[in-house]
Amino acid sequence: MSASSLLLSPLNIRGVTFPNRVVLSPLCMYSANCGVATDWQFAHLSTFARGGVGLVFAEATAVEPRGRITPRCLGIWTDEQAEALKPVTRFIKSMGSVPGLQIAHAGRKASASPPWDGGKPLPVGDTSWGDPAWSIVGPSAVPLADGWQTPHALSEAEIADLVTTFADSARRAVTAGFKALEIHGAHGYLIHSFLSPLSNQRNDAYGGDLQGRMRFALEVTEAVRAAWPPDLPLFFRLSAVDGKGWEIEESVTLSRELKARGVDVIDCSAGGITGAPAFRVKDDGTPAASGDRPLGFQVPYAEQIRREAEVKTMAVGRIVGAQQAEDILIAGRADLIAIGRELMYNPFWTLHAAETLEADEAQANWPEQYRWSIVRRADLNQQSRP
């Protein structure tokens, strides 16, 4: 995709060249079968590759069965699950995009129903959404909220096993054909719950001060980096602030440590430690609706971490327009732009962005199966103008 804009220009990280700076943010689909990808995953992810997205991230993918958010979540704890993802990665690469995978563990937010059913906690053994619901784990026996299971507090030996489990999933991601990997350390899931003083009340080496609370995240990162090929980029998603004791200063410190351990990009999100994402609070103290958040409301986190930790960052959160995304990059506030809901609404956002930003020969960026018709459509539209 040739371009005069920064958004549409290539970016090299380690041995991978992203054709542009647009990234599909990992979007949970709750449509797997025992962790195995179905036709839905192929249809869903292939759409964004056809739409010209530079880096197509698959959804949060569990490293073990109890790490799923719901019984219908994707997994990569078996070779069968990795095998099922190969057609997805092959197609994404065939379209010139880069396939990425986010590996995750839901921790105390696991064993719930899908969001269209309210994201409610499921009682152990419940089979209403497929696999029986399970007991959950966390750093401490602190439930997410009233009505949620009290997690089993992981022992140090169990923590060590989970570190290995993350590394094993990274190896399977290689065999599945992924070329970028992200560790999910945000939104109140397991790694974030170790970082937060709200959910981590341990008094051993994995709790207490910041160094103790960061230990699990750093051990996972070291193990994953060792298992992940040195020529492939590694991302880390974090909640830059969570409003419950984890602030931007801690995120800067963590980002420096992650960079030292081989992380290439910090994916800067926010919130989630108490179940709700970060949002503005109205004058009466009630949370504002998701759509009321200002455009680019999390971009300042990406900007500060990029500047103070001297690491590449990815901005995400209500980035909806091509010029908005371009301006973020030009100002040096981030290196990549992750888009979620807007890409679900318009999978061809990237191709339309090329037209908006006047990229050279924007129509040439469409897949050839579409291009001949798109060019004709443009000609007809031009002829119809008075």
RAVEN-V875709 format. One record per residue. N is the residue number from 0. D_CENTER is the distance of its C-alpha to the mean C-alpha in whole Angstrom. Layout:
BEGIN
n;d_center
N;D_CENTER
N;D_CENTER
END
This chain:
BEGIN
n;d_center
0;24
1;27
2;26
3;28
4;25
5;22
6;19
7;21
8;22
9;21
10;19
11;20
12;18
13;20
14;21
15;18
16;19
17;17
18;19
19;18
20;15
21;13
22;10
23;8
24;5
25;4
26;7
27;9
28;13
29;15
30;17
31;17
32;21
33;21
34;18
35;19
36;17
37;20
38;21
39;18
40;15
41;18
42;19
43;16
44;14
45;17
46;18
47;15
48;17
49;20
50;19
51;18
52;15
53;15
54;11
55;10
56;7
57;8
58;7
59;7
60;10
61;12
62;15
63;18
64;19
65;19
66;15
67;15
68;14
69;17
70;19
71;18
72;14
73;13
74;15
75;15
76;18
77;21
78;22
79;23
80;19
81;18
82;21
83;20
84;17
85;19
86;21
87;17
88;17
89;20
90;20
91;17
92;19
93;22
94;21
95;20
96;17
97;15
98;13
99;9
100;8
101;6
102;9
103;9
104;12
105;13
106;16
107;18
108;16
109;17
110;20
111;19
112;20
113;18
114;17
115;20
116;22
117;21
118;19
119;22
120;22
121;24
122;27
123;28
124;29
125;28
126;28
127;27
128;24
129;24
130;24
131;26
132;24
133;24
134;25
135;22
136;21
137;20
138;22
139;25
140;26
141;25
142;24
143;21
144;24
145;27
146;27
147;24
148;25
149;26
150;24
151;26
152;26
153;25
154;27
155;27
156;28
157;25
158;23
159;24
160;23
161;20
162;19
163;21
164;19
165;16
166;18
167;19
168;16
169;15
170;18
171;18
172;15
173;18
174;20
175;18
176;18
177;14
178;15
179;11
180;10
181;7
182;8
183;7
184;9
185;9
186;10
187;13
188;12
189;14
190;14
191;13
192;17
193;18
194;18
195;19
196;23
197;23
198;21
199;23
200;26
201;27
202;30
203;30
204;28
205;24
206;25
207;28
208;27
209;24
210;24
211;25
212;22
213;20
214;21
215;19
216;16
217;18
218;20
219;16
220;15
221;19
222;19
223;16
224;17
225;21
226;20
227;17
228;20
229;21
230;21
231;17
232;14
233;12
234;9
235;8
236;6
237;9
238;11
239;14
240;16
241;17
242;20
243;21
244;22
245;19
246;20
247;19
248;22
249;20
250;17
251;19
252;21
253;18
254;16
255;20
256;20
257;16
258;18
259;21
260;19
261;18
262;14
263;14
264;12
265;10
266;7
267;10
268;9
269;12
270;14
271;13
272;16
273;19
274;17
275;16
276;14
277;16
278;18
279;22
280;25
281;28
282;31
283;32
284;29
285;27
286;24
287;23
288;22
289;18
290;20
291;22
292;20
293;21
294;19
295;17
296;17
297;14
298;15
299;18
300;16
301;14
302;18
303;19
304;17
305;18
306;22
307;22
308;20
309;21
310;18
311;15
312;13
313;10
314;11
315;10
316;12
317;15
318;15
319;17
320;20
321;20
322;23
323;21
324;18
325;21
326;22
327;19
328;19
329;23
330;23
331;21
332;19
333;16
334;16
335;13
336;12
337;9
338;10
339;9
340;13
341;15
342;14
343;15
344;18
345;19
346;17
347;20
348;18
349;18
350;22
351;23
352;22
353;24
354;27
355;26
356;26
357;29
358;28
359;30
360;31
361;28
362;29
363;29
364;26
365;26
366;26
367;30
368;30
369;29
370;30
371;34
372;34
373;32
374;34
375;37
376;35
377;35
378;39
379;40
380;38
381;40
382;43
383;43
384;43
385;46
END
